[in-house]
Amino acid sequence: MSLLVHYTLKSADDHAAQSEAMSALVAGLRSEGIKGVTYSCFTTDDPVQFVGVLEFADQTGKAAFLASAAFAAYKERVGPTFANPPRTTDITAIASTRG
């Protein structure tokens, strides 16, 4: 169970803050010891576009992510900077060099 998440900011002026917020989210998930979720964040060549890949081991991992303090803090911090709500697409892995 995985999601591709597209984030669009209102302004390129928020690029650095979004990058910092994504890093803080990942650090917060690690600190909370959230199991069953992997989150990778990417910037693009467009300063208002970001992409995230969320991989959940199962529904329990997804629920833990959604209920985490780190995710709540992230939404509060950057929610107002989004041009629109993040767009998600369900994705399924075919192959990976990851373990």
ChimeraX commands (.cxc) that place a marker at each C-alpha (Angstrom):
marker #1 position 0.00,0.00,0.00 radius 0.5
marker #1 position 1.72,3.15,-1.22 radius 0.5
marker #1 position 0.81,6.70,-2.14 radius 0.5
marker #1 position 2.40,9.22,-4.47 radius 0.5
marker #1 position 1.67,12.68,-3.07 radius 0.5
marker #1 position 1.92,15.89,-5.11 radius 0.5
marker #1 position 2.24,19.15,-3.20 radius 0.5
marker #1 position 1.81,22.57,-4.80 radius 0.5
marker #1 position 2.71,25.71,-2.89 radius 0.5
marker #1 position 1.06,29.10,-3.36 radius 0.5
marker #1 position 4.44,30.81,-3.66 radius 0.5
marker #1 position 8.04,29.89,-4.38 radius 0.5
marker #1 position 8.85,32.01,-1.32 radius 0.5
marker #1 position 7.66,29.04,0.78 radius 0.5
marker #1 position 10.07,26.56,-0.84 radius 0.5
marker #1 position 12.64,26.55,1.97 radius 0.5
marker #1 position 9.93,26.32,4.65 radius 0.5
marker #1 position 8.35,23.33,2.89 radius 0.5
marker #1 position 11.71,21.58,2.61 radius 0.5
marker #1 position 12.34,22.18,6.32 radius 0.5
marker #1 position 8.84,20.99,7.23 radius 0.5
marker #1 position 9.28,17.77,5.26 radius 0.5
marker #1 position 12.61,17.12,6.98 radius 0.5
marker #1 position 11.00,17.81,10.36 radius 0.5
marker #1 position 8.15,15.42,9.54 radius 0.5
marker #1 position 10.56,12.60,8.73 radius 0.5
marker #1 position 12.61,13.32,11.87 radius 0.5
marker #1 position 9.41,13.41,13.94 radius 0.5
marker #1 position 8.23,10.06,12.57 radius 0.5
marker #1 position 11.61,8.56,13.46 radius 0.5
marker #1 position 11.52,10.14,16.92 radius 0.5
marker #1 position 8.01,8.81,17.57 radius 0.5
marker #1 position 9.12,5.36,16.47 radius 0.5
marker #1 position 6.31,5.05,13.93 radius 0.5
marker #1 position 6.52,1.55,12.47 radius 0.5
marker #1 position 5.22,0.31,9.14 radius 0.5
marker #1 position 5.71,3.53,7.20 radius 0.5
marker #1 position 8.44,4.84,4.92 radius 0.5
marker #1 position 8.21,8.43,3.71 radius 0.5
marker #1 position 10.52,9.88,1.07 radius 0.5
marker #1 position 10.27,13.53,0.05 radius 0.5
marker #1 position 11.49,15.18,-3.13 radius 0.5
marker #1 position 11.74,18.67,-4.54 radius 0.5
marker #1 position 11.36,19.28,-8.27 radius 0.5
marker #1 position 12.79,21.76,-10.74 radius 0.5
marker #1 position 9.65,23.86,-10.15 radius 0.5
marker #1 position 10.08,25.62,-6.77 radius 0.5
marker #1 position 6.37,25.31,-5.93 radius 0.5
marker #1 position 6.17,21.56,-6.64 radius 0.5
marker #1 position 7.13,18.78,-4.24 radius 0.5
marker #1 position 6.53,15.03,-4.34 radius 0.5
marker #1 position 6.29,12.52,-1.53 radius 0.5
marker #1 position 6.21,8.74,-1.61 radius 0.5
marker #1 position 4.49,7.09,1.33 radius 0.5
marker #1 position 4.86,3.34,1.73 radius 0.5
marker #1 position 2.76,1.55,4.34 radius 0.5
marker #1 position 3.35,-2.02,5.47 radius 0.5
marker #1 position -0.37,-2.34,6.23 radius 0.5
marker #1 position -3.40,-0.41,7.50 radius 0.5
marker #1 position -1.85,-0.26,10.98 radius 0.5
marker #1 position 1.17,1.60,9.60 radius 0.5
marker #1 position -1.08,3.99,7.70 radius 0.5
marker #1 position -3.21,4.63,10.80 radius 0.5
marker #1 position -0.09,5.23,12.90 radius 0.5
marker #1 position 1.17,7.78,10.38 radius 0.5
marker #1 position -2.17,9.61,10.18 radius 0.5
marker #1 position -2.43,9.73,13.99 radius 0.5
marker #1 position 1.18,10.80,14.59 radius 0.5
marker #1 position 2.05,14.07,16.28 radius 0.5
marker #1 position 4.65,14.65,13.55 radius 0.5
marker #1 position 2.03,14.55,10.79 radius 0.5
marker #1 position -0.31,16.82,12.78 radius 0.5
marker #1 position 2.50,19.36,13.29 radius 0.5
marker #1 position 3.42,19.18,9.59 radius 0.5
marker #1 position -0.15,19.88,8.46 radius 0.5
marker #1 position -0.47,22.80,10.85 radius 0.5
marker #1 position 2.87,24.26,9.80 radius 0.5
marker #1 position 2.53,24.09,6.02 radius 0.5
marker #1 position -1.17,23.64,5.32 radius 0.5
marker #1 position -1.72,27.38,4.80 radius 0.5
marker #1 position 1.08,27.51,2.20 radius 0.5
marker #1 position -0.53,24.99,-0.17 radius 0.5
marker #1 position -2.21,26.29,-3.32 radius 0.5
marker #1 position -4.62,23.34,-3.01 radius 0.5
marker #1 position -4.84,20.17,-0.94 radius 0.5
marker #1 position -2.09,17.63,-1.69 radius 0.5
marker #1 position -3.11,15.28,-4.50 radius 0.5
marker #1 position -2.60,11.58,-3.86 radius 0.5
marker #1 position -2.40,8.62,-6.22 radius 0.5
marker #1 position -2.39,4.99,-5.08 radius 0.5
marker #1 position 0.73,3.30,-6.42 radius 0.5
marker #1 position 2.00,-0.28,-6.34 radius 0.5
marker #1 position 5.67,-1.21,-6.36 radius 0.5
marker #1 position 6.90,-3.39,-9.19 radius 0.5
marker #1 position 10.62,-3.55,-8.40 radius 0.5
marker #1 position 13.09,-1.75,-6.15 radius 0.5
marker #1 position 16.73,-1.81,-5.17 radius 0.5
marker #1 position 15.59,-1.19,-1.58 radius 0.5
marker #1 position 15.91,-4.29,0.65 radius 0.5
marker link #1:1,2 radius 0.2
marker link #1:2,3 radius 0.2
marker link #1:3,4 radius 0.2
marker link #1:4,5 radius 0.2
marker link #1:5,6 radius 0.2
marker link #1:6,7 radius 0.2
marker link #1:7,8 radius 0.2
marker link #1:8,9 radius 0.2
marker link #1:9,10 radius 0.2
marker link #1:10,11 radius 0.2
marker link #1:11,12 radius 0.2
marker link #1:12,13 radius 0.2
marker link #1:13,14 radius 0.2
marker link #1:14,15 radius 0.2
marker link #1:15,16 radius 0.2
marker link #1:16,17 radius 0.2
marker link #1:17,18 radius 0.2
marker link #1:18,19 radius 0.2
marker link #1:19,20 radius 0.2
marker link #1:20,21 radius 0.2
marker link #1:21,22 radius 0.2
marker link #1:22,23 radius 0.2
marker link #1:23,24 radius 0.2
marker link #1:24,25 radius 0.2
marker link #1:25,26 radius 0.2
marker link #1:26,27 radius 0.2
marker link #1:27,28 radius 0.2
marker link #1:28,29 radius 0.2
marker link #1:29,30 radius 0.2
marker link #1:30,31 radius 0.2
marker link #1:31,32 radius 0.2
marker link #1:32,33 radius 0.2
marker link #1:33,34 radius 0.2
marker link #1:34,35 radius 0.2
marker link #1:35,36 radius 0.2
marker link #1:36,37 radius 0.2
marker link #1:37,38 radius 0.2
marker link #1:38,39 radius 0.2
marker link #1:39,40 radius 0.2
marker link #1:40,41 radius 0.2
marker link #1:41,42 radius 0.2
marker link #1:42,43 radius 0.2
marker link #1:43,44 radius 0.2
marker link #1:44,45 radius 0.2
marker link #1:45,46 radius 0.2
marker link #1:46,47 radius 0.2
marker link #1:47,48 radius 0.2
marker link #1:48,49 radius 0.2
marker link #1:49,50 radius 0.2
marker link #1:50,51 radius 0.2
marker link #1:51,52 radius 0.2
marker link #1:52,53 radius 0.2
marker link #1:53,54 radius 0.2
marker link #1:54,55 radius 0.2
marker link #1:55,56 radius 0.2
marker link #1:56,57 radius 0.2
marker link #1:57,58 radius 0.2
marker link #1:58,59 radius 0.2
marker link #1:59,60 radius 0.2
marker link #1:60,61 radius 0.2
marker link #1:61,62 radius 0.2
marker link #1:62,63 radius 0.2
marker link #1:63,64 radius 0.2
marker link #1:64,65 radius 0.2
marker link #1:65,66 radius 0.2
marker link #1:66,67 radius 0.2
marker link #1:67,68 radius 0.2
marker link #1:68,69 radius 0.2
marker link #1:69,70 radius 0.2
marker link #1:70,71 radius 0.2
marker link #1:71,72 radius 0.2
marker link #1:72,73 radius 0.2
marker link #1:73,74 radius 0.2
marker link #1:74,75 radius 0.2
marker link #1:75,76 radius 0.2
marker link #1:76,77 radius 0.2
marker link #1:77,78 radius 0.2
marker link #1:78,79 radius 0.2
marker link #1:79,80 radius 0.2
marker link #1:80,81 radius 0.2
marker link #1:81,82 radius 0.2
marker link #1:82,83 radius 0.2
marker link #1:83,84 radius 0.2
marker link #1:84,85 radius 0.2
marker link #1:85,86 radius 0.2
marker link #1:86,87 radius 0.2
marker link #1:87,88 radius 0.2
marker link #1:88,89 radius 0.2
marker link #1:89,90 radius 0.2
marker link #1:90,91 radius 0.2
marker link #1:91,92 radius 0.2
marker link #1:92,93 radius 0.2
marker link #1:93,94 radius 0.2
marker link #1:94,95 radius 0.2
marker link #1:95,96 radius 0.2
marker link #1:96,97 radius 0.2
marker link #1:97,98 radius 0.2
marker link #1:98,99 radius 0.2
view
